[in-house]
């Protein structure tokens, strides 16, 4: 080989090596109890402080709260548990409940466990990274810790084939779902896909019933299916009062109710998110008073 060619080839090889993604690693798993999965980096990025709402502040979802908390605590203590889908109305606390259940499971004598020593690790995966979910689960399978892999606002659109990969993962394939991993997801859609997508798939299929079943059956892979619905006026006020008490806001109940109603009317709806946003605005206003 020409001696002038060898350095060029070595530089090309080095450049290609730098461009190739690093091998997935669990390095740093002992640093925290929550992580974000970055497949491009091949690693989990620690989250020191998860932005979560205390379990007691999640009002109007008592049944849903108990169902998910029981499932999460069972898993944290090594008992059988189900993958969970939280679906329904926007702003009613679906993702907040997942994070609150994770925090609750990691309490020791009523206090948070030291970082990296909690019973459960929460791993957030972005919707656009679902195709790498099998790689993530293969990585987590090797760890002695227990994980909840969480995807917020999960849904699929036309020409989106990732649902097949997710369905395969939920089924477990021939290897089975890792015993130390659960998958939690939230969605505004009951069946994760728009109705027209299911209907269009059915209209072009040889067997329309089978095509529809293929789409809808993804939701059936979640053993725990928890619905959230729009809240009534009294439930909305329970949420507002709970936040106001937690912050010890100096305001009378009648004034609080009047202002909360005006806020919800301006927003065009009532939900836990709207209640929290109202309290944020009210807290700032009351704090700014001389």
Residue pairs with C-beta under 8 A, 6 or more apart in sequence:
21 39
21 40
21 41
21 42
22 41
22 42
22 43
23 42
24 39
24 42
24 43
24 135
24 136
24 139
25 42
25 43
25 139
26 44
26 139
26 140
26 142
26 143
27 43
28 43
28 44
28 46
29 35
29 44
29 116
29 121
29 143
29 145
30 116
31 46
31 115
31 116
32 46
32 47
32 48
32 115
32 116
33 102
33 106
33 113
33 115
33 116
33 117
33 118
33 120
33 121
33 122
34 46
34 47
34 50
34 102
34 121
34 122
34 123
34 124
35 44
35 45
35 46
35 47
35 121
35 122
35 123
35 124
36 44
36 45
36 47
36 123
36 124
37 44
37 123
37 124
37 125
37 126
37 129
37 132
37 136
37 149
38 44
38 45
39 129
39 132
39 135
39 136
44 123
47 124
48 115
50 99
50 102
50 103
50 122
51 99
52 96
52 99
52 100
52 102
52 103
53 93
53 96
53 99
53 100
53 276
54 100
54 246
55 65
55 69
55 100
55 101
55 103
55 104
56 242
57 239
57 242
57 243
57 246
58 65
58 93
58 96
58 97
58 100
58 272
59 235
59 238
59 239
59 242
59 272
60 92
60 231
60 235
60 236
60 238
60 239
60 272
61 92
61 93
61 97
61 228
61 272
64 86
64 97
64 226
64 227
64 228
65 97
65 100
67 224
67 226
68 84
68 86
68 97
68 98
68 101
68 224
68 226
69 101
69 104
71 81
71 82
71 84
71 224
72 81
72 101
72 102
72 104
72 105
72 120
72 148
73 104
73 105
74 80
74 81
75 81
75 105
75 120
75 146
75 148
75 182
76 105
76 106
76 119
76 120
76 146
77 119
78 146
81 182
82 182
82 222
82 223
82 224
83 170
83 177
83 182
83 183
83 184
83 221
83 222
83 223
83 224
84 182
84 183
84 184
84 185
84 222
84 223
84 224
84 225
84 226
85 184
85 185
85 186
85 187
85 219
85 222
85 224
85 225
85 226
86 94
86 95
86 97
86 98
86 184
86 185
86 186
86 187
86 226
86 228
87 94
87 186
87 187
87 188
87 189
87 190
87 219
87 225
87 226
87 227
87 228
88 94
88 188
88 190
88 227
88 228
88 229
89 188
89 228
89 229
89 230
89 231
89 271
90 188
90 271
90 273
91 269
91 271
91 272
91 273
91 274
92 228
92 229
92 230
92 231
92 271
92 272
92 273
93 228
93 272
94 186
94 228
95 152
95 153
95 186
96 272
98 122
98 148
98 150
98 184
98 186
99 122
102 120
102 122
102 148
103 112
105 118
105 119
105 120
106 112
106 113
106 118
106 119
106 120
107 113
112 118
113 119
119 146
120 146
120 147
120 148
121 145
121 146
121 147
121 148
122 147
122 148
122 150
123 136
123 140
123 147
123 148
123 149
123 150
124 150
124 151
124 152
125 132
125 133
125 136
125 149
125 150
125 151
126 151
127 151
127 152
127 153
127 154
127 155
130 151
130 162
130 165
130 166
131 162
131 165
133 149
133 165
133 166
133 169
134 165
134 168
134 169
136 149
137 149
137 169
137 177
137 178
137 181
140 147
140 149
140 178
140 180
140 181
141 178
141 180
141 181
143 180
144 180
145 180
146 180
146 181
147 180
147 181
147 182
148 181
148 182
148 183
148 184
149 181
149 182
149 183
149 184
150 183
150 184
150 185
151 183
151 184
151 185
151 186
152 185
152 186
153 186
153 187
153 188
154 185
154 186
154 187
154 192
155 187
155 188
155 189
155 192
155 193
155 194
156 162
156 163
156 192
156 193
156 197
157 193
157 194
157 197
158 194
158 197
158 200
163 192
163 193
163 215
163 218
166 218
166 221
167 217
167 218
167 221
169 177
169 183
170 177
170 183
170 218
170 221
170 222
171 177
171 221
183 222
185 222
190 219
190 227
191 198
191 215
191 216
191 218
191 219
192 218
192 219
193 215
193 218
197 215
198 212
198 215
198 216
201 211
201 212
201 214
201 215
202 208
202 209
202 211
202 212
204 211
205 211
219 225
230 269
230 270
230 271
231 239
231 270
231 271
231 272
232 270
233 261
233 270
235 270
236 260
236 264
236 270
236 271
236 274
236 275
237 257
237 260
239 272
239 275
239 276
240 256
240 257
240 260
240 275
240 278
240 279
241 253
241 256
243 275
243 276
243 279
244 251
244 256
244 279
244 282
247 279
247 283
249 256
249 279
249 282
249 283
249 286
250 286
251 259
251 282
251 286
259 278
259 282
260 275
260 278
263 274
263 277
263 278
263 281
264 270
264 274
264 278
267 274
267 277
